[in-house]
Amino acid sequence: MPSGRPKLDRGLHPGGIIAFLLVLVAGLGYAVVSLIADMNAVHQEPLAIGAFVLLGLALLIALGFEFVNGFHDTANAVATVIYTHSMPPLVAVIWSGAFNFLGVMLSSGAVAYAIVTLLPVELILQVGSGAGYAMIFALLLAAIIWNLGTWALGLPNSSSHALIGSVLGVGLANQFMGGQDGTSGVDWNQALNVFKALLFSPVCGFVLAALLLLALKFAVRRKDLYEAPKGDAPPPLWIRGLLILTCTLVSFFHGGNDGQKGMGLIMLILIGAAPTAYALNRTMTADATPAFVQTSQAASTVFAGHADGEPRPDASQARKTVADALKAKGLNKPEVYSALAALSTDIATSVKNYGSLQQVPAGATSNVRNDMYLASDAIRLLPKAGATFSEAETKTLKSYTDLLNAGTRYIPDWVKVCVALALGLGTMVGWKRIVVTVGEKIGKTHLTYAQGASAEIVAAGTIGLAELYGLPVSTTHILSSGVAGTMAANGSGLQLATVRNMALAWVTTLPAAILIAGSLFFILRHVF
């Protein structure tokens, strides 16, 4: 074994395996109890056996994606503390898993729905249909398949990249299968924003980590900071504390960003299977109703002002007009503004008559939720379609969008807990392959303390900012490219075979995930 290489072959104590299984079973039990309690609270009829089985399978696959994400991506966070002997391997993965859990629990939810908005509008509105289940199963299974394949080869691949490729694959397959019916396929404007974030992350990791290492060398003249570990000895206490802090931050922000991607998909599953309980945010009380109604009516007035006298359609026709305009990307038209005015008025009337979102009856839940989703998505895309609004109108529509999203885009605490457990437990399984790649196979020399700290500081900062702005980024891309950047800046040299394989995985992930997900969607559409 090379000098300074950590001991990674120690097995897990039987007590640890038992504790792992107990937490796993407790988490699944908590999910079932919470699901039943939510359905009972709104008096939703029990699901048929077939629907319950589909719901359970979909939730298990979604949590399975987060589990695989944990041991695939979080290995990047622990590689530096393990290879600098700052923490023993087992302690490091448990520590990282715990802070991944906290990151998920304290996340905002903004990233969750950034992924959802990439999906075709008609599949989101009919998520409880066969096409909706085919969508969920196809994109999650494709991401899991690709993640497991790259993990088996020890390649630091991005789970975010794989999931987004799978979403695009489903969207494209849906468009091709729909022929000339005008289905939306993929929201390419939103996809472009996501691509920019994914493209920016490895470049950002490489350049900023290299610059930070050079800045450290200039500002901190401590020889021991720039040394590689000697034997199995841990670094000096202050260096050890720094590396543990950076590992903690990367783990926390990874949980906050990556954990949300599964949350949004789980919410789609729940909305499709149990709309009465999950299609609307039942925690919004009657106290919020007056403000909601007033803002809805104000937004209706804004839309009417751009309708050029176009007569208002009834609610059913308005819904169809807006949905068709979203699919065809033709929003900036008088008839669409008229439809949005009618839709906003109908939403306000419904909520006012029922008293609050809490009291919307089962039979009306899907229509109210779909109307709110259509209005919110249309407002988001109108500026991109060429619409112009005054400053006051923009402020009104922003307030209206916030209220619509608060009513439809929420995440129950039990969903956060289950995703956090899946991500945290996944961190403790299968991490060795990726850790070895990051720790040994990127640079030609052993990772120094300063290199590890630089890569992780950049990763933590970038992921934290991305979560703040609701952008999905790749922890894997940022951190592994950050390590490569520090090796280049340090003059240590890069192992070109590993860098080539990482680049190949980065380039092929998107087309591979698109192909796998599109093929699975085509097959599953003929099953459901």
WORA-V897621 format. One line per field, one symbol per residue. phi: phi as a letter, one per 20 degrees, with the letter a starting at -180 (. if undefined). psi: psi as a letter, one per 30 degrees, with the letter a starting at -180 (. if undefined). A space follows every 10 residues. Layout:
phi = ???
psi = ???
//
This chain:
phi = .gfnffeddf fefgfffffg ffffffffff ffffffffff fdlffgffgf ffffffffff ffffffffgf eeefgffegf fffdlfbfgf ffffgfffff gffffefenf fgeffffffg gffffcfeef ffffffffff ffffgfffff ffemefeeff gfffffffff ffffffffmd emffmcefff ffffgfffff ffffffffff ffffffffed edgffddegd mefffggffg ffffffffff ffffffefff ffffffffff ffecffecfc ffefeffefg ffffffffff fffffdelmf ffefffffgf fffffffelc eecgffffff ffffffffff fffeoafgdf fgfdgfffff ffffffffff eggfeofccf ffffffffff fgffffecdc cffffgffff ffffffgecm ffgffffffc dedecffeff ffffffffff ffffffffem dfcdgfffff fffffffffe mfndefffff fffffffegf ffffffffff fgfffeee
psi = klkfkljggk lkkeeeeeee eeeeeeeeee eeeeeeeeee fghkkkklee eeeeeeeeee eeeeeeeeee feeffeefee fefggfkkee eeeeeeeefe eeeeeglffe eefeeefflk efeefhffle eeeeeeeeee eeeeeeeeee effgkilkee eeeeeeeeee eeeeeeffbg gglfckjfee eeeeeeeeee eeeeeeeeee eeeeeeeeej ijeffgllkj bgkllleeee eeeeeeeeee eefeeeeeff eeeeeeeeee eeeieeefel jffjlfffee eeeeeeeeee eeeefgfhgk kklleeeeee eeeeeeefhi eikefeeeee eeeeeeeeee eeefelfegk leffeeeeee eeeeeeeeee feefggkkll eeeeeeeeee eeeeefffil jlefeeeeee eeeeeeegkg feeeeeeeff gelflkklee eeeeeeeeee eeeeeeeegh kkljeeeeee feeeeeeeef gflkjeeeee eeeeeeefee eeeeeeeeee eeefffe.
//
